[in-house]
């Protein structure tokens, strides 16, 4: 076969490859647009609207963009799409790396107390099932959200839970805003608030006092559903977190060991997360492994994992996390978050 003939016969293949590469070049606009949005949101974070929702879901957008466009880049060998994906991976590592991967040696050397927080999801299961789930655990202290009257009564009437957690503060509500706190150790002071739904308790452990705040704040107002949102307004949630901050700062001013746990309905990529955690240490960032997602829509419980990190354990003062894990095996749209802590 002559060289000319080989070139002529190879032209359709080269032409097809060139067309695929150019088409893939055009697709680079999507990951590049996501990179541009993420960089802009660092300086000018959106507080409401569809872009604020996109910011709350930013990690998922990064993951989905890579999974969709990486195979196209491999097949089409588009240099521009390859550059776009490299930028996406680099920025994603900078944004989420320290949260998803904890450095060796960052955990405390021992565990003095263990703490669980769990949003029960009102109406998702009978009270007897909740009682059985709580008895299956072994935490020293438990913060509960969405605690209704029937479940609170079932907990109070169970002899095993009563023997294990003789100290408690229960503030149930008929709907989703009830909260509760159970403790193996004596509660020497307690208080509670309606907005946001909050219990404060000072617990006397063998290593000394710990001030524990259990909280459930409003979610952002969203119409149209998660898959087809029409609006995203966190105004009420942000007001409640501002109120919560007054209690956090009061405890910090007293120099107490402080542990803040609960469902705060704000993800780490939202600007309100920085307001909530100012002056506090996020235990998942210090000792957690992986994305730490704790919430999922109820219809996706079968997946056995969460999709947003809105349940948190935060600390201040002479208290250090030694471990933190997620248990998504129980029936609820929230996973349990169980942490171990060293008290200095």
Secondary structure as GFF3:
##gff-version 3
##sequence-region A 1 344
A	DSSP	alpha_helix	3	43	.	.	.	ID=ss1
A	DSSP	alpha_helix	50	56	.	.	.	ID=ss2
A	DSSP	alpha_helix	58	76	.	.	.	ID=ss3
A	DSSP	alpha_helix	79	100	.	.	.	ID=ss4
A	DSSP	beta_strand	113	119	.	.	.	ID=ss5
A	DSSP	alpha_helix	127	136	.	.	.	ID=ss6
A	DSSP	beta_strand	141	145	.	.	.	ID=ss7
A	DSSP	alpha_helix	149	157	.	.	.	ID=ss8
A	DSSP	alpha_helix	159	164	.	.	.	ID=ss9
A	DSSP	beta_strand	167	171	.	.	.	ID=ss10
A	DSSP	beta_strand	179	183	.	.	.	ID=ss11
A	DSSP	beta_strand	186	193	.	.	.	ID=ss12
A	DSSP	beta_strand	197	205	.	.	.	ID=ss13
A	DSSP	beta_strand	208	216	.	.	.	ID=ss14
A	DSSP	beta_strand	221	223	.	.	.	ID=ss15
A	DSSP	beta_strand	231	233	.	.	.	ID=ss16
A	DSSP	alpha_helix	235	253	.	.	.	ID=ss17
A	DSSP	beta_strand	258	263	.	.	.	ID=ss18
A	DSSP	alpha_helix	271	277	.	.	.	ID=ss19
A	DSSP	beta_strand	281	282	.	.	.	ID=ss20
A	DSSP	alpha_helix	283	287	.	.	.	ID=ss21
A	DSSP	three_ten_helix	298	303	.	.	.	ID=ss22
A	DSSP	beta_strand	311	316	.	.	.	ID=ss23
A	DSSP	beta_strand	319	327	.	.	.	ID=ss24
A	DSSP	beta_strand	336	343	.	.	.	ID=ss25
###
